Amino acid sequence: MMNYMAKENLCVVHDAKRKRISSYDRTGGNDDRVTLQPGQTYTFAEIDKPGCITHIWMTMETGRNEYGEWEKNGPRKIVLRMYWDGEECPSVEAPVGDFFGMGHGITKNFTSAPLQMAPQDGKAFNSWWPMCFNSAKLTITNECVRPVLFYFYVDYEEYKELPNEAALRFHAKWHRECPTKGKPVSAFKDHLDWCHGGKNIDGKDNYVILEAEGRGHYCGCNINIHNLSGNGNWDWPGEGDDMIFIDGDKLPSLNGTGTEDYVNMAWCPQQEFQGPYHGLLLGGQDNWKGKITYYRYHIADPVYFEKSIKVTIEHGHNNNRSDDWSTTAYWYQTEPHKRFEELLPVQERMPVDEGELILKHSIVFTNKNF
């Protein structure tokens, strides 16, 4: 897993061959794509020699309805999976948009170190996570109601044998809670109590970003929050401390100070920002209503674990809030890995419809103190 941006690595010989699998037209024509039928799972890369994937690019076009409109929420309906070394259970499983760094079923231009969505309108997906293997299988599943046109590159290095047989395998997993298990309004005396009241020391009822067993290191996540509150007062959906438990610790091994602090920002930000390892892709609307997206990638500061890790964060201070949270976690570890929870069915992955928000998920304070 070389860092080829380091000049010392560009100046040495590497015992590897550059390889690529792509959707190019094998006839020499210009039909450089694969058509995925509704419900179809397509294996777009299968490699039977040791190697390391260094770059993945893909783009896709969902079908149009009778009004010429693209199918809504396509990036949440199409699922990406990766399998290493003949395993039956995937090491990577996530909706394609979420895997490439942007949730809510949408795309958006952005640049980070490991993941990018490039023009036009963020529909060109790029991953630079290195992925070592003895053998590999990558699949994509179309759960849209119409066919999808799929274009891709998988760029990798082929080896006679892995340079380091102890190389960890890349993993990624999507998770969602909608709504998170907050507390009823009746539990609070006023709005300030809802925002800041209560104490949480052991992380009970925190939102779980990642739970893994084995040896490895956690490399970060993207976080997507849809504010489901109908409250007209100060409605910042953060104030949640990150709490990371390493190797079975009962209390957090690493304890943070707030949602925006975990993603290296401050003071309830709404200004969009893109850095190599942290960013704010969506800042929400007025009073933080609507959709928010952060990322924090621990590439310069991975979190190591020898036996297990549990990465959590509060949803509002003391887990007081009930919002729509979804995350994709990225990590490297030894195999076998802990079997993933079953991916939510496609309808349960869909973003909350704005028209249903107040009726089904709102928190409305009627007490005059609120």
Buried (B, 14 or more C-beta within 10 A) or exposed (E): BBEEEEEEEEEEEEEBEEBEBBBBEEEEEEEEBBEBEEEBEBEBBEBEBBBBBBBBBBBBBBBEEEEEEEBBBBBBBBBBBBBBBEBEEBBBBBBBBBBBBBBBBBBBBBBBBBBBBBEEEBBBBBBBBBBBBBBBBBBBBBBBEBBBBBBBBBBBBEBEEBBEEEBBBBBBBBBBBBBBEBBEBEEBEBBEBBBEBBEBEEBEBBBBBBBBBBBBBBBBBBBBBBBBBBBEEEBBBBBBBBBBBBEEEEEBBEEBEBBBBBBBBEEBBBEEBBBEBBBBBBBBEEBBBBBBBBBBBBBEEBBEBEEBBBBBBBBBBBBBBBBBBBBBBBBBBEEEBBEBEEBBEBEEBBBBEEEEBEEEBEBEBEEEEB
